[in-house]
Amino acid sequence: MPTYQAPTRDMQFIVNELLELSNQTHLAGMEDVSSDLAGSLIEESGKFASEVIAPLNQSGDRQGATHHPDGSVTLPDGFKEAYNALREAGWSTLVQPQRYGGQGLPHALGMAVDEFLSGANQAFAMLPGLTVGAAAAISATGSDQLKDLYLPRLISGQWSGTMNLTEPQCGTDLGLIRTKAEPQADGTFTITGTKIFISGGEHDATENIIHLVLAKTPGAPEGTKGISLFVVPKILVDGNGTLGEANNVSCGSIEEKMGIHASPTCVMNYDGARGWMVGEENKGLAAMFIMMNSARLHVGVQGLGQAEAAFQNGVAYAKDRRQGRALTGPAEPGEPADPIIVHPDVRRMLMDAKAFTEGMRALSIWTAFQIDIAERSPDEKAREAAQDLIELLTPVIKGYGTDRGYAVATDMQQVLGGHGYVVEWGMEQFVRDARITMIYEGANGIQAMDLCGRKLAMHGGRAIRSFFALVDAECADIPDDARYATIAASLKRANGDLKTATMWFMQNAMGNPNNLGSGAYHYMTMMGITSLALMWLRMAKIAAIRLADGEGDKAFYEAKLTTAQYFAQNALVDVGALRRKLEAGSSAVMALPPDSFSFA
Ligand SMILES: Cc1cc2nc3c(=O)[nH]c(=O)nc-3n(C[C@H](O)[C@H](O)[C@H](O)COP(=O)(O)OP(=O)(O)OC[C@H]3O[C@@H](n4cnc5c(N)ncnc54)[C@H](O)[C@@H]3O)c2cc1C
């Protein structure tokens, strides 16, 4: 049976030492965020995730969600009670605005809790995760009436939220949406159409489910310019939130799928359901993007969560399982064989996992902190710079974070050998659950195109230029210390490769957009590695200072320095190779006619 312990020690390091969250008193509303408060929130939420949510992960996978003939769906045993416990503990209200019943705490702390919940049980964590996203979309674009009615109940978790984009003929290309919204005399709309793959579309954990639905009004412009967003409650409510009759929306079926069995993936039928427009007509996609961006960061952290859970179990196994002898001679001569952690190839996988999970944790929390700066800083320039970084890094965290999260999960499965493949040990569930993170919320290829096609050019390249400057400044600020001077040198080289690749796009993609399309994935990976290395360099600097001062946990800081070096030697070097792949361009990628792929 696999286990999960929320990585609270590492999270404390990131929040209190890397970000120094308690020193950010210049940010509005953060005056009272002491390191004690942050520390106890991290410990308590970690305990909750490890003790209440994680024990339901394997049973939830085996039992799965169940669809009944009347269209209702029940979650696996224990999920409803755990959801209520989550609500009571207030973990879903942490970062939400106080005006609507939230606690107004920093996103950096919200992201920490997000990782713990996703690592403990990804399928469970989707329910509060999507609800938070739905609240964000209504909060940003809804009328005061919609906000007052829905936000307090979504934020408290009394009602849950969903995101309805996908239709049978329309996944990535939302311009193909067919769901219709007919205006009614009372200002509401009648929504008709079928949505597929809707996570949490129906379940028994909350008394109402608030669907955010993309649909087209009559005569709307073609494509994505003619999409509007609607709020469609499962149960109609009056202005006070009192539940009334059922709306004309039903769950036709749920998908049988590879993983996240406890999360119902629903076919939702809207048969003239009553809906209310959110924001302006034909501006629905922009409004939905608020929800999607929040969800993309959440999905990136799901990849990290699965990697962390798999890593913990891989380490435990590698210390316990005895096979063969260390290449340098028996490590434990009194035993019939050494634990497999002595083998360099097993170590390679464990070090890859450690370097990714700790680096990605730092990157995701640091990016969440940029949201805090963007929302709370009194300095307009600082807000703008933070917003640029969020937009630039969101597709990287989603795309690179989930690619590597999945790779780490399969590596940890490999550490268990044959036992990694059988159900009893639970490693195969981490792999199955992690796999979807690379697909939903925009497949990773689409994240790469978002990064290279939109984000690089954003504001005349302002965001990527400040990213380059940030990395260069970090590399320049290096006291004469061999332990991280080599990391800084490798990072500077990688940043140079990234700059050259950006320039190559500018020179070669304008005339031939396929050169952008074929190189985008490589670029996203280069950017992911470079961003993690930036975090590793910062962490290495802190660790070196603590060690020099003789402060704190020596083994912890020594491990940080060593892992930073490992990442520089083993991951950063890939950036140069990826640049060369990118610069090969699209000619060979696109040369074959489709018929050359036939097998007859
Ligand atoms: C378990 C699960 C839960 C989900 N939850 C939700 C949910 O809650 N709400 C919701 O609305 N949807 C949800 N989805 C749908 C999910 O977001 C889509 O499956 C995903 O966005 C991809 O769309 P698609 O499956 O139609 O693939 P397609 O769009 O058909 O894409 C297929 C492949 O082609 C590539 N591709 C497509 N177009 C391009 C292009 N222009 N350039 C380059 N490559 C391209 C894609 O990257 C992908 O690899 C869920 C799906 C699953 C499986």
Ligand as a Chemical Component Dictionary entry (heavy atoms), coordinates in Angstrom:
data_LIG
# 
_chem_comp.id                   LIG 
_chem_comp.type                 NON-POLYMER 
_chem_comp.pdbx_formal_charge   0 
_chem_comp.three_letter_code    LIG 
# 
loop_
_chem_comp_atom.comp_id 
_chem_comp_atom.atom_id 
_chem_comp_atom.alt_atom_id 
_chem_comp_atom.type_symbol 
_chem_comp_atom.charge 
_chem_comp_atom.model_Cartn_x 
_chem_comp_atom.model_Cartn_y 
_chem_comp_atom.model_Cartn_z 
_chem_comp_atom.pdbx_ordinal 
LIG C1  C1  C 0 -10.330 13.057 -17.700 1  
LIG C2  C2  C 0 -10.645 14.283 -18.465 2  
LIG C3  C3  C 0 -11.173 15.391 -17.814 3  
LIG C4  C4  C 0 -11.501 16.545 -18.532 4  
LIG N1  N1  N 0 -12.103 17.592 -17.891 5  
LIG C5  C5  C 0 -12.618 18.622 -18.647 6  
LIG C6  C6  C 0 -13.438 19.618 -18.051 7  
LIG O1  O1  O 0 -13.668 19.626 -16.849 8  
LIG N2  N2  N 0 -13.976 20.575 -18.862 9  
LIG C7  C7  C 0 -13.750 20.604 -20.203 10 
LIG O2  O2  O 0 -14.275 21.481 -20.889 11 
LIG N3  N3  N 0 -12.951 19.675 -20.803 12 
LIG C8  C8  C 0 -12.385 18.689 -20.053 13 
LIG N4  N4  N 0 -11.611 17.725 -20.642 14 
LIG C9  C9  C 0 -11.301 17.841 -22.063 15 
LIG C10 C10 C 0 -9.838  18.193 -22.295 16 
LIG O3  O3  O 0 -9.572  19.504 -21.882 17 
LIG C11 C11 C 0 -9.545  17.955 -23.795 18 
LIG O4  O4  O 0 -9.539  16.562 -23.975 19 
LIG C12 C12 C 0 -8.222  18.553 -24.227 20 
LIG O5  O5  O 0 -8.263  19.962 -24.186 21 
LIG C13 C13 C 0 -7.847  18.143 -25.649 22 
LIG O6  O6  O 0 -8.933  18.237 -26.526 23 
LIG P1  P1  P 0 -9.338  16.985 -27.422 24 
LIG O7  O7  O 0 -9.407  15.795 -26.543 25 
LIG O8  O8  O 0 -10.536 17.305 -28.205 26 
LIG O9  O9  O 0 -8.108  16.788 -28.388 27 
LIG P2  P2  P 0 -7.893  17.503 -29.808 28 
LIG O10 O10 O 0 -8.200  18.945 -29.709 29 
LIG O11 O11 O 0 -8.582  16.727 -30.842 30 
LIG O12 O12 O 0 -6.314  17.343 -29.957 31 
LIG C14 C14 C 0 -5.698  16.087 -30.295 32 
LIG C15 C15 C 0 -4.192  16.311 -30.422 33 
LIG O13 O13 O 0 -3.931  17.251 -31.467 34 
LIG C16 C16 C 0 -3.172  18.335 -30.974 35 
LIG N5  N5  N 0 -3.653  19.570 -31.603 36 
LIG C17 C17 C 0 -4.932  19.937 -31.796 37 
LIG N6  N6  N 0 -4.984  21.152 -32.370 38 
LIG C18 C18 C 0 -3.727  21.570 -32.508 39 
LIG C19 C19 C 0 -3.121  22.765 -33.007 40 
LIG N7  N7  N 0 -3.851  23.790 -33.453 41 
LIG N8  N8  N 0 -1.760  22.855 -32.988 42 
LIG C20 C20 C 0 -1.005  21.833 -32.510 43 
LIG N9  N9  N 0 -1.531  20.683 -32.028 44 
LIG C21 C21 C 0 -2.867  20.551 -32.029 45 
LIG C22 C22 C 0 -3.378  18.357 -29.478 46 
LIG O14 O14 O 0 -2.272  18.913 -28.788 47 
LIG C23 C23 C 0 -3.547  16.886 -29.160 48 
LIG O15 O15 O 0 -2.292  16.286 -28.946 49 
LIG C24 C24 C 0 -11.243 16.581 -19.924 50 
LIG C25 C25 C 0 -10.683 15.475 -20.572 51 
LIG C26 C26 C 0 -10.414 14.343 -19.866 52 
LIG C27 C27 C 0 -9.871  13.150 -20.614 53 
# 
loop_
_chem_comp_bond.comp_id 
_chem_comp_bond.atom_id_1 
_chem_comp_bond.atom_id_2 
_chem_comp_bond.value_order 
_chem_comp_bond.pdbx_ordinal 
LIG C1  C2  SING 1  
LIG C2  C3  SING 2  
LIG C2  C26 DOUB 3  
LIG C3  C4  DOUB 4  
LIG C4  N1  SING 5  
LIG C4  C24 SING 6  
LIG N1  C5  DOUB 7  
LIG C5  C6  SING 8  
LIG C5  C8  SING 9  
LIG C6  O1  DOUB 10 
LIG C6  N2  SING 11 
LIG N2  C7  SING 12 
LIG C7  O2  DOUB 13 
LIG C7  N3  SING 14 
LIG N3  C8  DOUB 15 
LIG C8  N4  SING 16 
LIG N4  C9  SING 17 
LIG N4  C24 SING 18 
LIG C9  C10 SING 19 
LIG C10 O3  SING 20 
LIG C10 C11 SING 21 
LIG C11 O4  SING 22 
LIG C11 C12 SING 23 
LIG C12 O5  SING 24 
LIG C12 C13 SING 25 
LIG C13 O6  SING 26 
LIG O6  P1  SING 27 
LIG P1  O7  DOUB 28 
LIG P1  O8  SING 29 
LIG P1  O9  SING 30 
LIG O9  P2  SING 31 
LIG P2  O10 DOUB 32 
LIG P2  O11 SING 33 
LIG P2  O12 SING 34 
LIG O12 C14 SING 35 
LIG C14 C15 SING 36 
LIG C15 O13 SING 37 
LIG C15 C23 SING 38 
LIG O13 C16 SING 39 
LIG C16 N5  SING 40 
LIG C16 C22 SING 41 
LIG N5  C17 SING 42 
LIG N5  C21 SING 43 
LIG C17 N6  DOUB 44 
LIG N6  C18 SING 45 
LIG C18 C19 SING 46 
LIG C18 C21 DOUB 47 
LIG C19 N7  SING 48 
LIG C19 N8  DOUB 49 
LIG N8  C20 SING 50 
LIG C20 N9  DOUB 51 
LIG N9  C21 SING 52 
LIG C22 O14 SING 53 
LIG C22 C23 SING 54 
LIG C23 O15 SING 55 
LIG C24 C25 DOUB 56 
LIG C25 C26 SING 57 
LIG C26 C27 SING 58 
# 
